[in-house]
């Protein structure tokens, strides 16, 4: 989380600076909520309609970049971290009975 947080804040501030006219990016807090909702796949169509009305080309680039980055990179990193913890705990518990033999 610590590694992704600066990038998340930077993208939120960028959205706030570019799309300040829209309701979804009117302040920093709303920008962060909107980006988090986009990252989870909620209200993608509504957000796209709002920001493409203000800046069509930048709105498309911003939406496509943030959604693809959030889904392909951020969520997959979290999944890999959780999966690694699961595999380690499963492997560790599978070999616990060997410690009793020695």
Order of alpha helices (4+ residues) and beta strands (2+ residues): alpha-alpha-alpha-alpha-alpha-alpha
